[in-house]
Amino acid sequence: MEETPSPQTSSPLVLIVDDDDARRYMLARTLRLAGFKTQEAISGHEALTLAQASPDIILMDVRLPDIQGFEVSRRLKGDPATASIPIIQMSASFTSTQDKTRALTGGADGYLIAPVESAELVATLRAALRSRQGAREGARQLESERAARAALETTNAQLLIQVGILENVQDSIIVSDLSGHITYWNRGATQIFGYTSAEMMGQTVALLYPSQSPEELATGLSRIFVTGEFSGEWLGRRKDGSEVWVTVRTLLMRSNEGEPIGFIGVSRDVTEVRRLRADALRRAELAQQLVGIVSHDLRSPLSAITLAAEACARRAGEDVTQQRMLTRIRSSAERMTRMVRDLLDFTQASMGGGIPLHPQPIDLHELARQVVEEVQFAHPGRMIRLECEGEGTGALDADRIAQVLTNLLNNALHYGTPDIPVTLRSTGRASTLQLSVHNLGAPIPPEDLESLFEPMRRGAATTDSAQRSIGLGLFIVEHLVRAHGGTVQVHSTREEGTTFTVRVPRNP
């Protein structure tokens, strides 16, 4: 009965190669008692096969029935899969110095002369295993060092790329320590402030912003500790003494452990942007003031002209010539009044203030009838057809909706075929009110449709220069409809004519 080896946390596996059953048994028993695990082979070919499973060490007799141990060792050491397995050769007949030399030069890691004492056998195997373990550790360490070097080289390459990117960014990138002393300065910072990196390394950012006291800067940095970042516009000073406005975004940098280690600030020169913004604001304010003054001063004389023309028309009696002249005067004055109103609305819309509305309960159908009568009176030779459908009540600004309808009807009469009526449809639906103005005539060119609602745009089909407006009608129509929460659309073909459709909520 074979003895059971003492349990080991990690028992090395020894492949015993010997064709002598008794010697192989004794070797296996001795090694198991010493804490080894064993596997046995009785020939060189069997040893070559079992070695593919990578035992920890091979104990092999030189004299084997098929292949000498010298040759088995040579083959095992020549195979990359088994080359690292330690081989201890043992023989009772090959005992000369020449035999030992042949074994060791053939790849064996040790040579024992049988019979061998148990202690010497175990010590030799353990020494060979320690040597192998040391070689493995060395190889692992070498591989780890190679991997670390490769990772470091990759990181350095990435850092070089990142540094190159940062250097070529046009924005200013400045890194400082927690006290505000500069530790990194890119080329963009030089372009904005004029200082070189060598001049600024170790300096404080206070040099760039003399308008702020050191206490204000220190307070700002302390605030970033709490908020994590700061964004704003600062007035700085270049190396040549000139002022520069920059947008600044400063972030708190932290270590891998989360500890604050410094600040990174990204800045962009906005001096020219601020100048252009200020110029545009001044021009807009001037334009608004000019339009306001002109429109205010024009309204009074225009009202006087309109009233005087109406009074004269009542006194002219049956004089057709005078009636025609007075009608022309009143029509021109009303057109000028609309132009002034359009200028005011355009200024308000362009300045972003929006066109004010005063919605009240109205009947859209009744409002449409009133507008048709007014426009028809101004165009006595033309015909306007009104069609009403559904419930027309809603909450709208009556004056502004009348303005929309007047603009659309005047456009339709101006561009439509003279002897064919213009049609206005007023339709009430469940939650919306709809107005559509249709005329037959030359369609709107496709290239004009995209810019139709832009200001100062006129179609190519205008004829009489005396009837031209200033090109704000449709721009204002769209803004008025949008102010009501609605939409305006246009459909224009040669066969179907041109239709402008306005949809607004019944109760916005």
C-alpha positions as CSV (number, residue, x, y, z in Angstrom):
1,M,0.0,0.0,0.0
2,E,1.5,3.3,-1.0
3,E,1.9,6.1,1.6
4,T,-0.1,9.2,1.2
5,P,2.0,12.4,0.9
6,S,1.5,15.2,3.4
7,P,-0.8,17.9,2.2
8,Q,0.9,20.8,0.6
9,T,-0.5,24.2,-0.4
10,S,1.3,23.8,-3.7
11,S,2.9,20.5,-4.5
12,P,5.3,20.5,-7.5
13,L,4.6,17.7,-10.1
14,V,7.6,15.6,-10.9
15,L,7.6,13.5,-14.1
16,I,9.7,10.4,-13.3
17,V,11.1,8.7,-16.4
18,D,12.6,5.3,-15.7
19,D,12.0,1.8,-17.2
20,D,13.0,0.0,-14.0
21,D,9.8,-0.6,-12.1
22,A,11.4,-1.0,-8.7
23,R,13.6,2.1,-9.0
24,R,10.7,4.1,-10.3
25,Y,8.5,3.0,-7.4
26,M,11.1,3.9,-4.8
27,L,11.7,7.3,-6.4
28,A,8.0,8.1,-6.5
29,R,7.5,7.0,-2.9
30,T,10.5,9.1,-1.7
31,L,9.2,12.2,-3.5
32,R,5.6,11.9,-2.4
33,L,6.8,11.6,1.2
34,A,8.8,14.9,0.6
35,G,5.6,16.6,-0.5
36,F,5.9,16.2,-4.3
37,K,3.3,14.9,-6.7
38,T,4.5,12.4,-9.2
39,Q,3.7,11.2,-12.7
40,E,5.5,8.2,-14.3
41,A,6.8,7.3,-17.7
42,I,8.8,4.2,-18.8
43,S,10.2,5.4,-22.1
44,G,11.6,8.4,-23.9
45,H,8.6,8.7,-26.3
46,E,6.2,8.6,-23.4
47,A,8.2,11.2,-21.6
48,L,8.0,13.5,-24.6
49,T,4.2,13.1,-24.7
50,L,3.6,13.7,-21.0
51,A,6.0,16.7,-20.9
52,Q,3.5,18.6,-23.1
53,A,1.3,18.8,-20.0
54,S,4.1,20.9,-18.4
55,P,5.1,19.1,-15.2
56,D,7.1,21.3,-12.8
57,I,10.3,19.2,-13.2
58,I,11.5,16.0,-14.9
59,L,13.6,13.3,-13.2
60,M,14.9,11.1,-16.0
61,D,17.2,8.0,-16.2
62,V,19.8,8.3,-19.0
63,R,19.4,4.7,-20.1
64,L,15.9,4.2,-21.6
65,P,14.6,1.4,-23.8
66,D,13.9,3.5,-26.9
67,I,15.7,6.8,-26.7
68,Q,18.6,7.8,-24.5
69,G,17.9,10.4,-21.9
70,F,20.5,12.7,-23.5
71,E,18.4,12.8,-26.7
72,V,15.1,13.2,-24.8
73,S,16.6,16.2,-23.0
74,R,17.8,17.8,-26.2
75,R,14.3,17.4,-27.8
76,L,12.5,18.8,-24.8
77,K,14.9,21.9,-24.6
78,G,14.4,22.4,-28.4
79,D,10.6,22.6,-28.1
80,P,9.4,26.1,-27.0
81,A,6.5,24.4,-25.2
82,T,8.8,22.4,-22.9
83,A,12.1,24.3,-23.0
84,S,11.6,25.9,-19.6
85,I,10.9,22.6,-17.7
86,P,13.9,21.8,-15.5
87,I,15.4,18.3,-16.2
88,I,17.5,16.3,-13.7
89,Q,19.2,13.3,-15.3
90,M,20.2,10.3,-13.3
91,S,22.3,7.2,-14.1
92,A,24.1,4.4,-12.4
93,S,26.1,3.4,-15.5
94,F,26.9,6.8,-17.2
95,T,29.0,8.2,-14.4
96,S,32.1,9.6,-16.1
97,T,32.8,13.3,-16.3
98,Q,32.3,13.1,-20.0
99,D,28.7,11.6,-19.4
100,K,27.9,14.5,-17.0
101,T,29.2,17.0,-19.5
102,R,27.2,15.5,-22.3
103,A,24.1,15.6,-20.2
104,L,24.5,19.2,-19.0
105,T,25.4,20.5,-22.4
106,G,22.4,18.7,-23.9
107,G,20.1,20.7,-21.8
108,A,19.9,19.0,-18.4
109,D,19.8,21.2,-15.4
110,G,21.4,18.7,-13.1
111,Y,23.0,15.2,-13.0
112,L,22.8,12.6,-10.2
113,I,24.7,9.3,-10.0
114,A,22.6,6.5,-8.7
115,P,22.1,5.3,-6.1
116,V,21.4,8.7,-4.6
117,E,20.5,9.5,-1.0
118,S,16.9,10.7,-0.5
119,A,18.0,14.0,1.0
120,E,20.3,14.8,-1.9
121,L,17.6,13.9,-4.4
122,V,15.0,16.1,-2.8
123,A,17.5,19.0,-2.3
124,T,18.6,18.8,-5.9
125,L,15.0,18.9,-7.2
126,R,14.1,21.8,-4.9
127,A,17.2,23.7,-6.0
128,A,16.2,23.2,-9.6
129,L,12.7,24.3,-8.9
130,R,13.9,27.4,-7.1
131,S,16.1,28.3,-10.0
132,R,13.2,27.9,-12.3
133,Q,10.9,30.0,-10.1
134,G,13.6,32.7,-10.0
135,A,13.8,32.6,-13.8
136,R,10.1,32.9,-14.0
137,E,10.0,35.8,-11.6
138,G,12.8,37.5,-13.5
139,A,10.9,36.9,-16.8
140,R,7.7,38.3,-15.3
141,Q,9.5,41.3,-13.9
142,L,11.2,41.9,-17.2
143,E,7.9,41.6,-19.0
144,S,6.3,43.9,-16.5
145,E,9.1,46.4,-17.0
146,R,8.7,46.2,-20.7
147,A,4.9,46.7,-20.4
148,A,5.5,49.7,-18.1
149,R,8.0,51.2,-20.5
150,A,5.6,50.7,-23.4
151,A,2.8,52.3,-21.4
152,L,5.1,55.2,-20.4
153,E,6.1,55.7,-24.0
154,T,2.5,55.7,-25.1
155,T,1.6,58.1,-22.3
156,N,4.5,60.4,-23.2
157,A,3.5,60.3,-26.9
158,Q,-0.1,61.2,-25.9
159,L,1.2,64.0,-23.7
160,L,3.3,65.3,-26.5
161,I,0.3,65.3,-28.8
162,Q,-1.9,67.0,-26.1
163,V,0.9,69.6,-25.4
164,G,1.1,70.2,-29.2
165,I,-2.7,70.6,-29.4
166,L,-2.7,73.0,-26.4
167,E,0.2,75.0,-27.8
168,N,-1.6,75.5,-31.1
169,V,-5.0,76.4,-29.7
170,Q,-5.8,80.0,-30.4
171,D,-7.5,80.4,-27.0
172,S,-5.4,81.3,-24.0
173,I,-4.8,78.4,-21.7
174,I,-3.1,79.2,-18.4
175,V,-2.5,76.8,-15.6
176,S,-1.6,78.1,-12.1
177,D,-1.0,76.5,-8.7
178,L,-3.3,77.1,-5.7
179,S,-1.7,80.4,-4.9
180,G,-2.3,81.7,-8.4
181,H,1.3,81.4,-9.7
182,I,1.5,80.4,-13.4
183,T,2.8,76.9,-14.2
184,Y,1.8,76.6,-17.8
185,W,1.3,79.2,-20.6
186,N,0.4,78.3,-24.1
187,R,1.0,80.1,-27.5
188,G,-2.6,81.3,-27.5
189,A,-1.9,83.2,-24.2
190,T,1.1,84.8,-25.9
191,Q,-1.1,85.9,-28.9
192,I,-3.7,87.5,-26.6
193,F,-1.5,89.1,-23.9
194,G,1.9,89.5,-25.6
195,Y,4.0,87.9,-22.9
196,T,6.1,84.8,-23.7
197,S,5.9,81.6,-21.6
198,A,9.4,82.3,-20.1
199,E,8.2,85.8,-19.0
200,M,5.1,84.5,-17.3
201,M,6.2,81.2,-15.6
202,G,6.1,81.8,-11.9
203,Q,4.2,85.1,-12.2
204,T,0.7,85.6,-10.8
205,V,-2.4,86.1,-13.0
206,A,-2.7,89.5,-11.2
207,L,-0.2,90.8,-13.7
208,L,-2.8,90.3,-16.5
209,Y,-5.7,91.9,-14.8
210,P,-4.5,95.1,-13.0
211,S,-8.0,96.5,-12.9
212,Q,-8.7,93.9,-10.1
213,S,-7.0,94.1,-6.8
214,P,-5.1,91.2,-5.4
215,E,-7.8,90.8,-2.8
216,E,-10.5,90.5,-5.5
217,L,-8.5,87.9,-7.4
218,A,-7.9,85.9,-4.2
219,T,-11.6,86.1,-3.4
220,G,-12.4,84.9,-6.9
221,L,-10.0,81.9,-6.5
222,S,-11.5,81.1,-3.1
223,R,-14.9,81.1,-4.7
224,I,-13.8,78.5,-7.3
225,F,-12.9,76.2,-4.4
226,V,-16.6,76.1,-3.5
227,T,-18.3,76.3,-7.0
228,G,-15.6,74.4,-9.0
229,E,-15.5,76.9,-11.8
230,F,-15.9,80.6,-12.8
231,S,-17.1,82.1,-16.0
232,G,-17.2,85.8,-17.0
233,E,-15.7,88.7,-18.9
234,W,-12.6,90.4,-17.5
235,L,-10.7,93.5,-18.6
236,G,-7.1,92.6,-19.0
237,R,-3.9,94.4,-20.1
238,R,-1.4,93.3,-22.7
239,K,2.3,93.6,-22.4
240,D,2.3,96.8,-24.6
241,G,-0.2,98.4,-22.1
242,S,-3.3,98.2,-24.3
243,E,-6.5,96.9,-22.9
244,V,-8.0,93.6,-23.9
245,W,-11.4,92.1,-23.0
246,V,-11.5,88.3,-22.6
247,T,-14.1,85.7,-21.7
248,V,-12.7,83.6,-18.9
249,R,-13.6,80.1,-17.8
250,T,-11.6,78.9,-14.8
251,L,-11.8,75.4,-13.4
252,L,-10.5,73.8,-10.3
253,M,-8.0,71.0,-11.0
254,R,-7.9,68.0,-8.7
255,S,-5.5,65.1,-8.2
256,N,-6.5,61.4,-8.7
257,E,-7.3,61.4,-5.0
258,G,-9.6,64.4,-5.3
259,E,-7.3,66.9,-3.7
260,P,-7.2,70.5,-5.3
261,I,-3.9,71.0,-7.0
262,G,-4.4,74.2,-9.1
263,F,-6.5,76.1,-11.6
264,I,-6.8,76.0,-15.4
265,G,-8.2,79.0,-17.2
266,V,-9.3,79.2,-20.8
267,S,-9.7,82.7,-22.2
268,R,-10.7,84.2,-25.6
269,D,-10.2,87.7,-26.9
270,V,-13.6,89.4,-27.3
271,T,-12.4,93.0,-27.6
272,E,-13.5,93.3,-31.2
273,V,-16.8,91.5,-30.4
274,R,-17.6,93.9,-27.6
275,R,-16.8,96.9,-29.9
276,L,-19.0,95.6,-32.7
277,R,-21.7,94.8,-30.2
278,A,-21.5,98.3,-28.7
279,D,-21.5,99.9,-32.2
280,A,-24.5,97.8,-33.3
281,L,-26.4,98.8,-30.1
282,R,-25.7,102.4,-30.7
283,R,-26.8,102.2,-34.3
284,A,-30.0,100.3,-33.3
285,E,-30.8,102.9,-30.7
286,L,-30.1,105.7,-33.1
287,A,-32.3,104.0,-35.7
288,Q,-35.1,103.5,-33.2
289,Q,-34.9,107.1,-32.1
290,L,-34.9,108.3,-35.7
291,V,-37.8,106.2,-36.7
292,G,-39.7,107.1,-33.6
293,I,-39.1,110.8,-34.2
294,V,-40.0,110.7,-37.9
295,S,-43.1,108.6,-37.4
296,H,-44.3,110.7,-34.6
297,D,-43.7,113.9,-36.5
298,L,-45.3,112.5,-39.7
299,R,-48.5,111.2,-38.1
300,S,-49.9,114.7,-37.3
301,P,-49.6,116.2,-40.8
302,L,-50.8,113.0,-42.4
303,S,-53.9,113.0,-40.2
304,A,-54.4,116.6,-41.1
305,I,-54.1,115.8,-44.9
306,T,-56.6,112.9,-44.6
307,L,-59.2,115.0,-42.7
308,A,-58.8,117.9,-45.0
309,A,-59.2,115.7,-48.1
310,E,-62.4,114.1,-46.6
311,A,-63.8,117.6,-45.8
312,C,-63.1,118.9,-49.3
313,A,-64.6,115.8,-50.8
314,R,-67.9,116.5,-49.0
315,R,-67.9,120.0,-50.3
316,A,-66.9,119.2,-53.9
317,G,-70.4,117.9,-54.6
318,E,-70.8,116.5,-58.1
319,D,-67.4,117.8,-59.4
320,V,-65.9,114.5,-60.7
321,T,-62.5,115.9,-61.3
322,Q,-62.1,117.3,-57.8
323,Q,-63.5,114.1,-56.2
324,R,-60.9,112.0,-58.1
325,M,-58.1,114.3,-57.0
326,L,-59.2,114.4,-53.4
327,T,-59.6,110.6,-53.4
328,R,-56.1,110.3,-54.7
329,I,-54.8,112.6,-52.0
330,R,-56.6,110.7,-49.2
331,S,-55.4,107.3,-50.6
332,S,-51.8,108.6,-50.7
333,A,-52.0,109.9,-47.2
334,E,-53.5,106.6,-45.9
335,R,-50.7,104.7,-47.7
336,M,-48.1,107.0,-46.0
337,T,-49.8,106.4,-42.7
338,R,-49.5,102.6,-43.2
339,M,-45.8,103.0,-44.2
340,V,-45.1,104.9,-40.9
341,R,-46.9,102.2,-38.9
342,D,-44.9,99.5,-40.7
343,L,-41.7,101.3,-39.9
344,L,-42.6,101.4,-36.2
345,D,-43.6,97.7,-36.2
346,F,-40.4,96.8,-38.1
347,T,-38.3,98.7,-35.6
348,Q,-39.9,97.0,-32.6
349,A,-39.6,93.5,-34.2
350,S,-36.0,94.1,-35.3
351,M,-35.0,95.3,-31.8
352,G,-36.3,92.0,-30.3
353,G,-39.0,93.8,-28.3
354,G,-41.9,92.1,-30.2
355,I,-45.0,93.8,-31.5
356,P,-47.4,94.5,-28.6
357,L,-50.9,93.0,-28.7
358,H,-54.2,93.9,-27.0
359,P,-56.5,90.9,-27.5
360,Q,-60.2,91.4,-27.0
361,P,-63.3,89.2,-27.8
362,I,-64.1,89.8,-31.5
363,D,-66.0,88.2,-34.3
364,L,-63.5,87.4,-37.1
365,H,-66.2,87.3,-39.7
366,E,-67.4,90.8,-38.9
367,L,-63.8,92.1,-38.8
368,A,-63.2,90.6,-42.2
369,R,-66.3,92.4,-43.6
370,Q,-65.1,95.7,-42.3
371,V,-61.6,95.3,-43.8
372,V,-63.0,94.2,-47.2
373,E,-65.2,97.3,-47.3
374,E,-62.2,99.6,-46.5
375,V,-59.9,98.0,-49.0
376,Q,-62.7,97.9,-51.6
377,F,-63.3,101.6,-51.1
378,A,-59.6,102.3,-51.8
379,H,-59.8,100.1,-55.0
380,P,-63.1,100.9,-56.6
381,G,-62.4,99.2,-59.8
382,R,-61.6,95.8,-58.2
383,M,-63.8,93.1,-56.8
384,I,-63.2,91.3,-53.4
385,R,-65.3,88.3,-52.6
386,L,-65.8,87.3,-48.9
387,E,-66.7,83.8,-47.7
388,C,-67.4,83.0,-44.1
389,E,-67.8,79.6,-42.5
390,G,-68.2,78.3,-38.9
391,E,-68.1,80.2,-35.6
392,G,-65.9,83.3,-35.9
393,T,-65.6,84.5,-32.3
394,G,-62.3,84.5,-30.5
395,A,-59.8,86.6,-28.4
396,L,-57.6,88.6,-30.9
397,D,-56.1,92.0,-31.3
398,A,-58.7,93.4,-33.9
399,D,-56.4,96.2,-35.1
400,R,-53.5,93.9,-35.7
401,I,-55.6,91.2,-37.4
402,A,-57.1,94.0,-39.6
403,Q,-53.5,95.1,-40.4
404,V,-52.7,91.5,-41.5
405,L,-55.8,91.3,-43.7
406,T,-55.2,94.7,-45.2
407,N,-51.6,93.8,-46.1
408,L,-52.6,90.5,-47.7
409,L,-55.5,91.9,-49.6
410,N,-53.5,94.8,-51.0
411,N,-50.8,92.3,-52.1
412,A,-53.4,90.1,-53.7
413,L,-55.0,93.1,-55.6
414,H,-51.6,94.4,-56.6
415,Y,-50.3,91.1,-58.0
416,G,-53.5,89.4,-59.0
417,T,-55.2,89.5,-62.4
418,P,-57.3,92.7,-62.5
419,D,-60.5,91.3,-63.9
420,I,-60.7,88.3,-61.6
421,P,-61.9,88.7,-58.0
422,V,-59.7,88.3,-54.9
423,T,-61.2,85.9,-52.4
424,L,-61.0,86.2,-48.7
425,R,-62.2,83.2,-46.6
426,S,-62.8,83.5,-42.9
427,T,-63.2,80.1,-41.3
428,G,-63.9,79.0,-37.7
429,R,-62.7,75.6,-36.6
430,A,-62.7,73.8,-33.2
431,S,-59.8,75.6,-31.6
432,T,-58.4,77.8,-34.4
433,L,-59.5,80.6,-36.7
434,Q,-58.3,80.6,-40.3
435,L,-58.0,83.4,-42.9
436,S,-57.0,82.7,-46.5
437,V,-56.5,85.3,-49.2
438,H,-56.4,84.0,-52.8
439,N,-55.7,85.6,-56.2
440,L,-55.1,84.3,-59.7
441,G,-52.2,85.7,-61.6
442,A,-48.4,85.1,-62.1
443,P,-47.1,82.8,-59.4
444,I,-44.5,83.8,-56.9
445,P,-41.1,82.6,-58.3
446,P,-39.7,79.7,-56.4
447,E,-36.5,81.5,-55.7
448,D,-38.5,84.3,-53.9
449,L,-40.5,81.9,-51.7
450,E,-37.7,81.3,-49.3
451,S,-37.1,85.0,-48.6
452,L,-40.7,86.1,-49.0
453,F,-41.2,87.1,-45.3
454,E,-37.8,88.8,-44.9
455,P,-37.8,92.6,-44.7
456,M,-36.9,94.9,-47.7
457,R,-37.6,92.1,-50.2
458,R,-39.9,92.8,-53.2
459,G,-41.0,90.4,-55.9
460,A,-39.9,91.1,-59.5
461,A,-43.5,91.6,-60.7
462,T,-44.0,95.1,-59.3
463,T,-45.1,97.5,-61.9
464,D,-46.1,101.1,-61.0
465,S,-43.4,102.6,-58.8
466,A,-46.0,104.9,-57.3
467,Q,-47.7,101.9,-55.7
468,R,-44.7,100.3,-54.3
469,S,-44.3,100.0,-50.5
470,I,-41.0,99.7,-48.6
471,G,-41.1,95.9,-48.5
472,L,-42.1,95.4,-44.9
473,G,-45.7,94.2,-45.3
474,L,-45.2,90.4,-45.3
475,F,-42.4,90.7,-42.7
476,I,-44.9,92.4,-40.3
477,V,-47.7,90.0,-41.2
478,E,-45.5,87.1,-40.1
479,H,-44.5,88.8,-36.9
480,L,-48.1,89.7,-36.1
481,V,-49.4,86.2,-36.7
482,R,-46.5,84.7,-34.6
483,A,-47.3,87.2,-31.8
484,H,-50.8,85.6,-31.8
485,G,-49.3,82.2,-31.5
486,G,-50.2,81.3,-35.1
487,T,-48.6,80.5,-38.5
488,V,-48.7,81.9,-42.0
489,Q,-48.2,79.8,-45.1
490,V,-48.1,80.5,-48.8
491,H,-48.9,78.3,-51.8
492,S,-48.4,79.6,-55.3
493,T,-48.7,77.9,-58.7
494,R,-49.6,79.2,-62.2
495,E,-52.7,76.9,-62.3
496,E,-54.1,77.4,-58.8
497,G,-52.9,81.0,-58.2
498,T,-51.5,82.3,-54.9
499,T,-53.0,81.7,-51.5
500,F,-51.8,83.0,-48.1
501,T,-53.2,81.1,-45.2
502,V,-53.2,82.4,-41.6
503,R,-54.1,80.2,-38.7
504,V,-54.3,81.5,-35.1
505,P,-55.6,80.0,-31.9
506,R,-59.2,80.9,-31.1
507,N,-58.3,81.8,-27.5
508,P,-54.5,82.1,-27.2
